[in-house]
Amino acid sequence: MGNYVTINGHPTWIERNGQGPPVLLLHGGFTNCDGLLGVFAHLSDEYELIAFDRRGHGRTADTEAPFHYSDMADEAIAVLDHVGGWAAHLVGYSDGGNVAMIVALTRPDLVRSLILIGANYHFDGVVPGIFAKISVPSRSSQPSSCPVTPSGRPMVPSTSR
């Protein structure tokens, strides 16, 4: 079951399922924790699965403050501290994998192991020109069913400012 807790002064959606050694699931960009919780649900018989929606994702509202990978790592560290402050296995998908690596470098005492899926620690690891091929719809072209954060902002960033 999930609920809101205050992480770094911001209401943040956290879910915890199962019992056993902790596993922190870190979702990718433009998603929320539901996907990874679904994929790894079978592990909840042996592990405590902990997941949260990062700021501006899923059920956690966005803010006007800048948000960089180091901020995402600080958020993950604060979640680990909130749930007990013990070392966890970190499973990170895409941006979540990048965040997991920064957590491991910043607070190795909180990391039992890293499982990284589709992560890149440095932009040199990204295929040149790949982002030029990605089309992000403008806010006005998004369907009404586009997932939004609790603040009402679409999860997909607008290309018009």
Secondary structure, 3 states (H helix, E strand, C coil): CEEEEEECCEEEEEEEECCCCEEEEECCCCCCHHHHHHHCHHHHHCCEEEEECCCCECCECCCCCCCCHHHHHHHHHHHHHHCCCCCEEEEEECHHHHHHHHHHHHCHHHEEEEEEECCCCCHHHCCCCHHHHCCCCCHHHCCCCCCECCCCCECCCCCCC
